Amino acid sequence: MIDLYILIFFMAVITFACRYLFFSRTIPIRLGPRAKAVLSYAGPSVLTAMWVPIVFFGHGTIGESLITSPFLYAGLITVFASLLLKNTLLIVGAGTISFLAFNFFI
């Protein structure tokens, strides 16, 4: 159990150090334009890695059909809402309400 706490402590130290290096004004670390261009893809990549398994495999068992998945329909409604609306709160609300409705009715 103590090993787990040590592991969590060192993960926290590593996370803090990585963030401190970029936000501290006392350490002169500047990223070049190529590194900034590469890091611009990090956010969309992480978000895609999170939503793809949920939408396409979140319906439970392998035997269930993707066509009856409320995750797929709520995801499509959220995508269309994001194309039409520019308010993030409304988009999240539309996706959540559509998921709850499809989950209740399907």
Distance bins in CASP14 RR format, pairs under 12 A and 6 or more apart:
PFRMAT RR
TARGET T0000
AUTHOR 0000-0000-0000
RMODE 2
METHOD distances of the structure
MODEL  1
1 7 0 0 0 0 0 1 0 0 0 0 0
1 8 0 0 0 0 0 1 0 0 0 0 0
2 8 0 0 0 0 0 1 0 0 0 0 0
2 9 0 0 0 0 0 1 0 0 0 0 0
3 9 0 0 0 0 0 1 0 0 0 0 0
3 10 0 0 0 0 0 1 0 0 0 0 0
4 10 0 0 0 0 0 1 0 0 0 0 0
4 11 0 0 0 0 0 1 0 0 0 0 0
5 11 0 0 0 0 0 1 0 0 0 0 0
5 12 0 0 0 0 0 1 0 0 0 0 0
6 12 0 0 0 0 0 1 0 0 0 0 0
6 13 0 0 0 0 0 1 0 0 0 0 0
7 13 0 0 0 0 0 1 0 0 0 0 0
7 14 0 0 0 0 0 1 0 0 0 0 0
8 14 0 0 0 0 0 1 0 0 0 0 0
8 15 0 0 0 0 0 1 0 0 0 0 0
9 15 0 0 0 0 0 1 0 0 0 0 0
9 16 0 0 0 0 0 1 0 0 0 0 0
10 16 0 0 0 0 0 1 0 0 0 0 0
10 17 0 0 0 0 0 1 0 0 0 0 0
11 17 0 0 0 0 0 1 0 0 0 0 0
11 18 0 0 0 0 0 1 0 0 0 0 0
12 18 0 0 0 0 0 1 0 0 0 0 0
12 19 0 0 0 0 0 1 0 0 0 0 0
12 20 0 0 0 0 0 1 0 0 0 0 0
13 19 0 0 0 0 0 1 0 0 0 0 0
13 20 0 0 0 0 0 1 0 0 0 0 0
14 20 0 0 0 0 0 1 0 0 0 0 0
14 21 0 0 0 0 0 1 0 0 0 0 0
15 21 0 0 0 0 0 1 0 0 0 0 0
16 22 0 0 0 0 0 1 0 0 0 0 0
16 23 0 0 0 0 0 1 0 0 0 0 0
16 24 0 0 0 0 0 1 0 0 0 0 0
17 23 0 0 0 0 0 1 0 0 0 0 0
17 24 0 0 0 0 0 1 0 0 0 0 0
17 27 0 0 0 0 0 1 0 0 0 0 0
17 29 0 0 0 0 0 1 0 0 0 0 0
18 24 0 0 0 0 0 1 0 0 0 0 0
18 29 0 0 0 0 0 1 0 0 0 0 0
19 27 0 0 0 0 0 1 0 0 0 0 0
19 29 0 0 0 0 0 1 0 0 0 0 0
20 26 0 0 0 0 1 0 0 0 0 0 0
20 27 1 0 0 1 0 0 0 0 0 0 0
20 29 0 0 0 0 0 1 0 0 0 0 0
21 27 1 0 1 0 0 0 0 0 0 0 0
21 28 0 0 0 0 0 1 0 0 0 0 0
21 29 1 0 1 0 0 0 0 0 0 0 0
21 30 0 0 0 0 0 1 0 0 0 0 0
21 31 0 0 0 0 0 1 0 0 0 0 0
22 28 0 0 0 0 0 1 0 0 0 0 0
22 29 1 0 0 1 0 0 0 0 0 0 0
22 30 0 0 0 0 1 0 0 0 0 0 0
22 31 0 0 0 0 1 0 0 0 0 0 0
22 35 0 0 0 0 0 1 0 0 0 0 0
22 36 0 0 0 0 0 1 0 0 0 0 0
22 39 0 0 0 0 0 1 0 0 0 0 0
23 29 0 0 0 0 1 0 0 0 0 0 0
29 35 0 0 0 0 0 1 0 0 0 0 0
30 36 0 0 0 0 1 0 0 0 0 0 0
31 37 0 0 0 0 1 0 0 0 0 0 0
31 38 0 0 0 0 1 0 0 0 0 0 0
31 39 1 0 0 1 0 0 0 0 0 0 0
31 40 0 0 0 0 0 1 0 0 0 0 0
32 38 0 0 0 0 1 0 0 0 0 0 0
32 39 0 0 0 0 1 0 0 0 0 0 0
33 39 0 0 0 0 0 1 0 0 0 0 0
33 40 0 0 0 0 0 1 0 0 0 0 0
34 40 0 0 0 0 0 1 0 0 0 0 0
35 41 0 0 0 0 0 1 0 0 0 0 0
35 42 0 0 0 0 0 1 0 0 0 0 0
36 42 0 0 0 0 0 1 0 0 0 0 0
38 45 0 0 0 0 0 1 0 0 0 0 0
39 45 0 0 0 0 0 1 0 0 0 0 0
39 46 0 0 0 0 0 1 0 0 0 0 0
41 47 0 0 0 0 0 1 0 0 0 0 0
41 48 0 0 0 0 0 1 0 0 0 0 0
41 49 0 0 0 0 0 1 0 0 0 0 0
42 48 0 0 0 0 0 1 0 0 0 0 0
42 49 0 0 0 0 0 1 0 0 0 0 0
43 49 0 0 0 0 1 0 0 0 0 0 0
43 50 0 0 0 0 0 1 0 0 0 0 0
44 50 0 0 0 0 0 1 0 0 0 0 0
44 51 0 0 0 0 0 1 0 0 0 0 0
44 52 0 0 0 0 0 1 0 0 0 0 0
45 51 0 0 0 0 0 1 0 0 0 0 0
45 52 0 0 0 0 0 1 0 0 0 0 0
46 52 0 0 0 0 0 1 0 0 0 0 0
47 54 0 0 0 0 0 1 0 0 0 0 0
47 55 0 0 0 0 0 1 0 0 0 0 0
48 54 0 0 0 0 0 1 0 0 0 0 0
48 55 0 0 0 0 0 1 0 0 0 0 0
48 56 0 0 0 0 0 1 0 0 0 0 0
49 55 0 0 0 0 0 1 0 0 0 0 0
50 58 0 0 0 0 0 1 0 0 0 0 0
51 57 0 0 0 0 0 1 0 0 0 0 0
51 58 0 0 0 0 0 1 0 0 0 0 0
51 71 0 0 0 0 1 0 0 0 0 0 0
51 72 0 0 0 0 0 1 0 0 0 0 0
51 74 0 0 0 0 0 1 0 0 0 0 0
51 75 0 0 0 0 1 0 0 0 0 0 0
51 76 0 0 0 0 0 1 0 0 0 0 0
51 78 0 0 0 0 1 0 0 0 0 0 0
51 79 0 0 0 0 0 1 0 0 0 0 0
51 95 0 0 0 0 0 1 0 0 0 0 0
52 58 0 0 0 0 0 1 0 0 0 0 0
52 71 0 0 0 0 0 1 0 0 0 0 0
52 72 0 0 0 0 0 1 0 0 0 0 0
52 75 0 0 0 0 0 1 0 0 0 0 0
53 59 0 0 0 0 0 1 0 0 0 0 0
53 60 0 0 0 0 0 1 0 0 0 0 0
53 71 0 0 0 0 1 0 0 0 0 0 0
54 60 0 0 0 0 0 1 0 0 0 0 0
54 69 0 0 0 0 0 1 0 0 0 0 0
54 70 0 0 0 0 0 1 0 0 0 0 0
54 71 1 0 1 0 0 0 0 0 0 0 0
54 72 0 0 0 0 0 1 0 0 0 0 0
54 74 0 0 0 0 0 1 0 0 0 0 0
54 75 0 0 0 0 1 0 0 0 0 0 0
54 78 0 0 0 0 0 1 0 0 0 0 0
54 99 0 0 0 0 0 1 0 0 0 0 0
55 66 0 0 0 0 1 0 0 0 0 0 0
55 69 1 0 0 1 0 0 0 0 0 0 0
55 70 0 0 0 0 0 1 0 0 0 0 0
55 71 1 0 1 0 0 0 0 0 0 0 0
55 72 1 0 1 0 0 0 0 0 0 0 0
55 73 0 0 0 0 1 0 0 0 0 0 0
55 74 0 0 0 0 1 0 0 0 0 0 0
55 75 1 0 1 0 0 0 0 0 0 0 0
55 76 0 0 0 0 1 0 0 0 0 0 0
55 77 0 0 0 0 0 1 0 0 0 0 0
55 78 0 0 0 0 1 0 0 0 0 0 0
55 79 0 0 0 0 1 0 0 0 0 0 0
55 95 0 0 0 0 0 1 0 0 0 0 0
55 99 0 0 0 0 0 1 0 0 0 0 0
56 62 0 0 0 0 0 1 0 0 0 0 0
56 64 0 0 0 0 0 1 0 0 0 0 0
56 65 0 0 0 0 0 1 0 0 0 0 0
56 66 1 0 0 1 0 0 0 0 0 0 0
56 67 0 0 0 0 0 1 0 0 0 0 0
56 69 0 0 0 0 1 0 0 0 0 0 0
56 71 1 0 0 1 0 0 0 0 0 0 0
56 72 1 0 0 1 0 0 0 0 0 0 0
56 75 0 0 0 0 0 1 0 0 0 0 0
57 63 0 0 0 0 0 1 0 0 0 0 0
57 64 0 0 0 0 0 1 0 0 0 0 0
57 66 0 0 0 0 1 0 0 0 0 0 0
57 69 0 0 0 0 1 0 0 0 0 0 0
57 71 0 0 0 0 1 0 0 0 0 0 0
57 72 0 0 0 0 0 1 0 0 0 0 0
58 64 0 0 0 0 1 0 0 0 0 0 0
58 66 0 0 0 0 1 0 0 0 0 0 0
58 68 0 0 0 0 0 1 0 0 0 0 0
58 69 1 0 0 1 0 0 0 0 0 0 0
58 70 0 0 0 0 1 0 0 0 0 0 0
58 71 1 0 1 0 0 0 0 0 0 0 0
58 72 0 0 0 0 1 0 0 0 0 0 0
58 74 0 0 0 0 0 1 0 0 0 0 0
58 75 0 0 0 0 0 1 0 0 0 0 0
58 99 0 0 0 0 0 1 0 0 0 0 0
58 103 0 0 0 0 0 1 0 0 0 0 0
59 65 1 0 0 1 0 0 0 0 0 0 0
59 66 1 0 0 1 0 0 0 0 0 0 0
59 67 0 0 0 0 1 0 0 0 0 0 0
59 68 1 0 0 1 0 0 0 0 0 0 0
59 69 1 1 0 0 0 0 0 0 0 0 0
59 70 1 0 0 1 0 0 0 0 0 0 0
59 71 1 0 0 1 0 0 0 0 0 0 0
59 72 1 0 0 1 0 0 0 0 0 0 0
59 73 0 0 0 0 0 1 0 0 0 0 0
59 74 0 0 0 0 0 1 0 0 0 0 0
59 99 0 0 0 0 0 1 0 0 0 0 0
59 102 0 0 0 0 0 1 0 0 0 0 0
59 103 0 0 0 0 0 1 0 0 0 0 0
59 106 0 0 0 0 1 0 0 0 0 0 0
60 66 0 0 0 0 0 1 0 0 0 0 0
60 68 0 0 0 0 0 1 0 0 0 0 0
60 69 0 0 0 0 1 0 0 0 0 0 0
60 70 0 0 0 0 0 1 0 0 0 0 0
60 71 0 0 0 0 1 0 0 0 0 0 0
61 68 0 0 0 0 0 1 0 0 0 0 0
61 69 0 0 0 0 0 1 0 0 0 0 0
63 69 0 0 0 0 0 1 0 0 0 0 0
64 70 0 0 0 0 0 1 0 0 0 0 0
64 71 0 0 0 0 0 1 0 0 0 0 0
64 72 0 0 0 0 0 1 0 0 0 0 0
64 106 0 0 0 0 0 1 0 0 0 0 0
65 72 0 0 0 0 1 0 0 0 0 0 0
65 106 0 0 0 0 0 1 0 0 0 0 0
66 72 1 0 0 1 0 0 0 0 0 0 0
66 73 0 0 0 0 0 1 0 0 0 0 0
66 76 0 0 0 0 0 1 0 0 0 0 0
66 106 0 0 0 0 0 1 0 0 0 0 0
67 73 0 0 0 0 1 0 0 0 0 0 0
67 102 0 0 0 0 0 1 0 0 0 0 0
67 106 0 0 0 0 1 0 0 0 0 0 0
68 102 0 0 0 0 1 0 0 0 0 0 0
68 103 0 0 0 0 0 1 0 0 0 0 0
68 105 0 0 0 0 0 1 0 0 0 0 0
68 106 1 0 1 0 0 0 0 0 0 0 0
69 75 0 0 0 0 1 0 0 0 0 0 0
69 76 0 0 0 0 0 1 0 0 0 0 0
69 99 0 0 0 0 0 1 0 0 0 0 0
69 102 0 0 0 0 1 0 0 0 0 0 0
69 103 0 0 0 0 1 0 0 0 0 0 0
69 106 1 0 0 1 0 0 0 0 0 0 0
70 76 0 0 0 0 0 1 0 0 0 0 0
70 77 0 0 0 0 0 1 0 0 0 0 0
70 78 0 0 0 0 0 1 0 0 0 0 0
70 95 0 0 0 0 0 1 0 0 0 0 0
70 96 0 0 0 0 0 1 0 0 0 0 0
70 97 0 0 0 0 0 1 0 0 0 0 0
70 98 0 0 0 0 1 0 0 0 0 0 0
70 99 1 0 1 0 0 0 0 0 0 0 0
70 100 0 0 0 0 1 0 0 0 0 0 0
70 101 0 0 0 0 1 0 0 0 0 0 0
70 102 1 1 0 0 0 0 0 0 0 0 0
70 103 1 0 1 0 0 0 0 0 0 0 0
70 104 0 0 0 0 1 0 0 0 0 0 0
70 105 0 0 0 0 1 0 0 0 0 0 0
70 106 1 0 1 0 0 0 0 0 0 0 0
71 77 0 0 0 0 0 1 0 0 0 0 0
71 78 0 0 0 0 0 1 0 0 0 0 0
71 95 0 0 0 0 0 1 0 0 0 0 0
71 98 0 0 0 0 0 1 0 0 0 0 0
71 99 1 0 0 1 0 0 0 0 0 0 0
71 100 0 0 0 0 0 1 0 0 0 0 0
71 102 0 0 0 0 1 0 0 0 0 0 0
71 103 0 0 0 0 1 0 0 0 0 0 0
71 106 0 0 0 0 0 1 0 0 0 0 0
72 78 0 0 0 0 0 1 0 0 0 0 0
72 79 0 0 0 0 0 1 0 0 0 0 0
72 98 0 0 0 0 0 1 0 0 0 0 0
72 99 0 0 0 0 0 1 0 0 0 0 0
72 102 0 0 0 0 1 0 0 0 0 0 0
72 103 0 0 0 0 0 1 0 0 0 0 0
72 106 0 0 0 0 0 1 0 0 0 0 0
73 79 0 0 0 0 0 1 0 0 0 0 0
73 80 0 0 0 0 0 1 0 0 0 0 0
73 95 0 0 0 0 1 0 0 0 0 0 0
73 98 1 0 0 1 0 0 0 0 0 0 0
73 99 0 0 0 0 1 0 0 0 0 0 0
73 100 0 0 0 0 0 1 0 0 0 0 0
73 101 0 0 0 0 1 0 0 0 0 0 0
73 102 1 0 1 0 0 0 0 0 0 0 0
73 103 0 0 0 0 1 0 0 0 0 0 0
73 105 0 0 0 0 0 1 0 0 0 0 0
73 106 1 0 0 1 0 0 0 0 0 0 0
74 80 0 0 0 0 0 1 0 0 0 0 0
74 81 0 0 0 0 0 1 0 0 0 0 0
74 91 0 0 0 0 0 1 0 0 0 0 0
74 92 0 0 0 0 0 1 0 0 0 0 0
74 93 0 0 0 0 0 1 0 0 0 0 0
74 94 0 0 0 0 1 0 0 0 0 0 0
74 95 1 0 1 0 0 0 0 0 0 0 0
74 96 1 0 0 1 0 0 0 0 0 0 0
74 97 0 0 0 0 1 0 0 0 0 0 0
74 98 1 0 1 0 0 0 0 0 0 0 0
74 99 1 1 0 0 0 0 0 0 0 0 0
74 100 0 0 0 0 1 0 0 0 0 0 0
74 101 0 0 0 0 1 0 0 0 0 0 0
74 102 1 0 1 0 0 0 0 0 0 0 0
74 103 0 0 0 0 1 0 0 0 0 0 0
74 104 0 0 0 0 0 1 0 0 0 0 0
74 105 0 0 0 0 0 1 0 0 0 0 0
74 106 0 0 0 0 0 1 0 0 0 0 0
75 81 0 0 0 0 1 0 0 0 0 0 0
75 82 0 0 0 0 1 0 0 0 0 0 0
75 91 0 0 0 0 0 1 0 0 0 0 0
75 92 0 0 0 0 0 1 0 0 0 0 0
75 94 0 0 0 0 1 0 0 0 0 0 0
75 95 1 0 0 1 0 0 0 0 0 0 0
75 96 0 0 0 0 0 1 0 0 0 0 0
75 98 1 0 0 1 0 0 0 0 0 0 0
75 99 1 0 0 1 0 0 0 0 0 0 0
75 102 0 0 0 0 1 0 0 0 0 0 0
76 82 0 0 0 0 0 1 0 0 0 0 0
76 83 0 0 0 0 0 1 0 0 0 0 0
76 94 0 0 0 0 0 1 0 0 0 0 0
76 95 0 0 0 0 1 0 0 0 0 0 0
76 98 0 0 0 0 1 0 0 0 0 0 0
76 99 0 0 0 0 0 1 0 0 0 0 0
76 102 0 0 0 0 0 1 0 0 0 0 0
77 83 0 0 0 0 0 1 0 0 0 0 0
77 84 0 0 0 0 0 1 0 0 0 0 0
77 85 0 0 0 0 0 1 0 0 0 0 0
77 91 0 0 0 0 1 0 0 0 0 0 0
77 92 0 0 0 0 0 1 0 0 0 0 0
77 93 0 0 0 0 0 1 0 0 0 0 0
77 94 1 0 0 1 0 0 0 0 0 0 0
77 95 1 0 1 0 0 0 0 0 0 0 0
77 96 0 0 0 0 0 1 0 0 0 0 0
77 97 0 0 0 0 1 0 0 0 0 0 0
77 98 1 0 1 0 0 0 0 0 0 0 0
77 99 0 0 0 0 1 0 0 0 0 0 0
77 100 0 0 0 0 0 1 0 0 0 0 0
77 101 0 0 0 0 1 0 0 0 0 0 0
77 102 0 0 0 0 1 0 0 0 0 0 0
78 84 0 0 0 0 0 1 0 0 0 0 0
78 85 0 0 0 0 0 1 0 0 0 0 0
78 88 0 0 0 0 0 1 0 0 0 0 0
78 90 0 0 0 0 0 1 0 0 0 0 0
78 91 1 0 0 1 0 0 0 0 0 0 0
78 92 0 0 0 0 1 0 0 0 0 0 0
78 93 0 0 0 0 1 0 0 0 0 0 0
78 94 1 0 0 1 0 0 0 0 0 0 0
78 95 1 0 1 0 0 0 0 0 0 0 0
78 96 0 0 0 0 1 0 0 0 0 0 0
78 97 0 0 0 0 0 1 0 0 0 0 0
78 98 1 0 0 1 0 0 0 0 0 0 0
78 99 0 0 0 0 1 0 0 0 0 0 0
78 102 0 0 0 0 0 1 0 0 0 0 0
79 85 0 0 0 0 0 1 0 0 0 0 0
79 91 0 0 0 0 1 0 0 0 0 0 0
79 94 0 0 0 0 0 1 0 0 0 0 0
79 95 0 0 0 0 1 0 0 0 0 0 0
79 98 0 0 0 0 0 1 0 0 0 0 0
80 91 0 0 0 0 1 0 0 0 0 0 0
80 94 0 0 0 0 1 0 0 0 0 0 0
80 95 0 0 0 0 1 0 0 0 0 0 0
80 98 0 0 0 0 1 0 0 0 0 0 0
81 87 0 0 0 0 1 0 0 0 0 0 0
81 88 0 0 0 0 0 1 0 0 0 0 0
81 89 0 0 0 0 0 1 0 0 0 0 0
81 90 1 0 0 1 0 0 0 0 0 0 0
81 91 1 0 1 0 0 0 0 0 0 0 0
81 92 0 0 0 0 1 0 0 0 0 0 0
81 93 0 0 0 0 1 0 0 0 0 0 0
81 94 1 0 1 0 0 0 0 0 0 0 0
81 95 1 0 0 1 0 0 0 0 0 0 0
81 96 0 0 0 0 0 1 0 0 0 0 0
81 97 0 0 0 0 0 1 0 0 0 0 0
81 98 0 0 0 0 1 0 0 0 0 0 0
81 99 0 0 0 0 0 1 0 0 0 0 0
82 88 0 0 0 0 1 0 0 0 0 0 0
82 89 0 0 0 0 0 1 0 0 0 0 0
82 90 0 0 0 0 1 0 0 0 0 0 0
82 91 1 0 1 0 0 0 0 0 0 0 0
82 92 0 0 0 0 1 0 0 0 0 0 0
82 93 0 0 0 0 0 1 0 0 0 0 0
82 94 0 0 0 0 1 0 0 0 0 0 0
82 95 0 0 0 0 1 0 0 0 0 0 0
83 91 0 0 0 0 1 0 0 0 0 0 0
83 94 0 0 0 0 0 1 0 0 0 0 0
84 90 0 0 0 0 1 0 0 0 0 0 0
84 91 0 0 0 0 1 0 0 0 0 0 0
84 94 0 0 0 0 1 0 0 0 0 0 0
85 91 1 0 1 0 0 0 0 0 0 0 0
85 92 0 0 0 0 0 1 0 0 0 0 0
85 93 0 0 0 0 0 1 0 0 0 0 0
85 94 1 0 0 1 0 0 0 0 0 0 0
85 95 0 0 0 0 0 1 0 0 0 0 0
87 93 0 0 0 0 1 0 0 0 0 0 0
87 94 0 0 0 0 1 0 0 0 0 0 0
88 94 0 0 0 0 0 1 0 0 0 0 0
88 95 0 0 0 0 0 1 0 0 0 0 0
89 95 0 0 0 0 0 1 0 0 0 0 0
89 96 0 0 0 0 0 1 0 0 0 0 0
90 96 0 0 0 0 0 1 0 0 0 0 0
90 97 0 0 0 0 0 1 0 0 0 0 0
91 97 0 0 0 0 0 1 0 0 0 0 0
91 98 0 0 0 0 0 1 0 0 0 0 0
92 98 0 0 0 0 0 1 0 0 0 0 0
92 99 0 0 0 0 0 1 0 0 0 0 0
93 99 0 0 0 0 1 0 0 0 0 0 0
93 100 0 0 0 0 1 0 0 0 0 0 0
93 101 0 0 0 0 0 1 0 0 0 0 0
94 100 0 0 0 0 0 1 0 0 0 0 0
94 101 0 0 0 0 0 1 0 0 0 0 0
95 101 0 0 0 0 1 0 0 0 0 0 0
95 102 0 0 0 0 1 0 0 0 0 0 0
95 103 0 0 0 0 0 1 0 0 0 0 0
96 102 0 0 0 0 0 1 0 0 0 0 0
96 103 0 0 0 0 0 1 0 0 0 0 0
97 103 0 0 0 0 0 1 0 0 0 0 0
97 104 0 0 0 0 0 1 0 0 0 0 0
98 104 0 0 0 0 0 1 0 0 0 0 0
98 105 0 0 0 0 0 1 0 0 0 0 0
98 106 0 0 0 0 0 1 0 0 0 0 0
99 105 0 0 0 0 0 1 0 0 0 0 0
99 106 0 0 0 0 0 1 0 0 0 0 0
100 106 0 0 0 0 0 1 0 0 0 0 0
END
